Amino acid sequence: MNVHLLRQLPAVDAVLALPGLSALPRTLGLRATRRVLERCREEIREGSLDALPDMEAAVLAEARALSAVQIRRVINATGIVLHTNLGRAPLAPRAVEAVTDIASGYCNVEMDLDAGKRGDRLLGVRDCLRQLLGCEDAVVVNNNAAAVMLMLAAHAKDREVLVSRGELVEIGGSFRVPDVMALSGARLVEVGTTNRTRAEDFARATNDDTALILRVHPSNFRIEGFTEEASREELLEIGPPVFEDLGSGALIPFEGEPEIASVLRSGVTLASFSGDKLLGGSQAGLIVGQKAAVEACRRHPLYRALRLDKLALVALEATLRLYLEGGEREIPALSMLQDANEAAARRIFQHLEALGLAVSLEPDVGFSGGGALPGRELEGSVVRVECESPDLIARALRGQKPAILARVARSGLIIDPRCLLSGEEESLLEGLKVAFHPPTGQE
């Protein structure tokens, strides 16, 4: 340990007296200075610091880091459209405009402007869902796990709910259907086997204490081979109400995904689904179906604890109105699922080749992500940059502003342009240039 260097560390007040730090708020300056000095002490004790840094510059940099919002903009070059770690579906420009307008002031989230009295916060969303799905009523909470829990709490507390063993899924982040059910107060009754569950299995399990049958769409996995499942129509004939957790929320046709309007027309009592997956809107859990059943959810005390805030609500309504107007192509997630952005791949390849990098334009696949369309590969082209340390380059890209997320594979860095939004290509190219050819002193 360099004792002499340790003794050279200035006092906190001496650092704060430096001219360049005079504009810093006192509290922020104190935090930044203490963190810089403590880091210097640790590095001196470890023997990794040979000279003290420019304290003024170090404290200013630390202050900027401390005051920065931790959730920040990221460019998604992974090819995973509904990337859960990156916030799933990006909002359509019209939804962004609506959120910005509402976020910058007050709004009539629960005010009837005509009557001048308290209004219904779900009026706009409910109107859209009724038109799109033909449902009698709708209620919205903060995610689909909450929607399932609310449905069960309102309709099956202290009673039995029948679920096929093959549908006891883990939703994500270790949240499992049995756990959600236990929190609701309902009692789980497992029916059939993992790969084969028939209608007669449900019929045998039904008794006077059966509140409902819960059908869970396996939106994040597929069971193939020797399988059998009871159809929706067969379950509806057994007697108890049928509720469905539809997971990803497909308002338009996707192969292998149940269309919500069709499910409701079949006669199920309630269905729930996500707002930020295949629907392409904000994070939400939507419950739609028969009026009396929805109203029971709305009256339940849990609803207030789980309800959607004004920003997510207006983003959802703006997204739903795009569907009503036939403007689905304006919804980024839907466009990305269909368009590989091949033209951008060629431009990125040409740009990086001109920089002298070892690049190739290769066929590859992306994925929907977010527990939607499991196993479906989204074909397209990617740019592969061959380099000695792709992990280090990927780390450098994550440190850019905005941060850039790419894939490391096949001994190189993979840039998939499928998920690039308008205006991001230029920032991506600049970030790649800096990562592969950093300015002097930043290697």
Secondary structure as UniProt FT lines:
FT   HELIX           3..7
FT   HELIX           12..16
FT   HELIX           19..21
FT   TURN            22..23
FT   HELIX           26..46
FT   HELIX           55..67
FT   STRAND          74..76
FT   TURN            81..82
FT   HELIX           84..86
FT   HELIX           93..103
FT   TURN            109..110
FT   STRAND          111..112
FT   TURN            113..116
FT   STRAND          117..118
FT   TURN            121..122
FT   HELIX           123..133
FT   STRAND          137..141
FT   HELIX           144..156
FT   TURN            157..158
FT   STRAND          160..164
FT   HELIX           165..167
FT   STRAND          170..172
FT   TURN            173..174
FT   STRAND          175..176
FT   HELIX           177..184
FT   STRAND          187..191
FT   STRAND          196..197
FT   HELIX           199..205
FT   TURN            208..209
FT   STRAND          210..216
FT   TURN            219..220
FT   STRAND          228..229
FT   HELIX           232..236
FT   TURN            237..238
FT   STRAND          242..245
FT   TURN            247..248
FT   TURN            255..256
FT   HELIX           260..266
FT   STRAND          270..274
FT   TURN            278..279
FT   STRAND          285..289
FT   HELIX           291..299
FT   HELIX           301..306
FT   HELIX           310..324
FT   TURN            325..326
FT   HELIX           328..330
FT   HELIX           332..338
FT   HELIX           342..354
FT   TURN            355..356
FT   STRAND          358..367
FT   TURN            370..371
FT   TURN            374..375
FT   STRAND          378..386
FT   HELIX           390..398
FT   STRAND          403..405
FT   STRAND          407..409
FT   TURN            410..411
FT   STRAND          412..415
FT   HELIX           417..419
FT   TURN            422..423
FT   HELIX           424..436
FT   TURN            440..441
//
